[in-house]
Amino acid sequence: MRMFFLRMWVMCRRLCGGPQHDRDRHMQCERQIESLLSQANPFATWNERANWMIDVAA
């Protein structure tokens, strides 16, 4: 019985979030990617570029 309610709760969250929730999440990711790309510097030292790659991977 408990699993049934948990599954129903998950379905309700998915339905209530809907496309708007996905769009908001994509917009947030887009802002983060834009911020990371603006920090990229091809003339930076190797350590700075390595740290930038770590940030990208995170």
N, C-alpha and C positions, 0 to 999 in steps of 0.2 A: 504494500500500500504506500509506503514511504517513497519508493522509487517512482511510483506513478505520479505522486505530487511533485517530486523533483523534476521529472520529465515535463510535466505540464508547466511548471514554473519556467523552465528553460525555453519552452516553446512560446510562452507569453512574452518573455523578454525579447526573443528574436522578432516576434511579430510587432511588439510595441516599439522596438528600436527602429525597425524598418529601414527603408532606403535613406531616410534623413540621418539616422545614426551612422550608417556606412559613409555617407557623404561627409559628415563632420569628422569622422576618423581619417578619411582620405585627405581632407583639408589640413588636419593637424600634421599628418605625415608629410604633406607637401611643404608646409612651412618649415618643418625640421630639415628636410632635404635641401631646401633653398638656403637655409642658414648654414648648413654644412658646406654646401658648394661655394658660398660666398667667402668662407674661411680658407678655401684651398689656395695655396700659394706654390706655384711650381719652382720658385726660387728659394724656398725655405730650406732650412737644414734638414738632414736626413732624420734627425730625431723629431723635429716638428712634423714632418710628413708622416712618419710612423705613428705619432700620436693622433694625427688627423685620421689616418686609416683605422685606428682603434675606435675612434669616435664614430666613424661611419659604420663599422661592424656592430657597434653597440646599438 
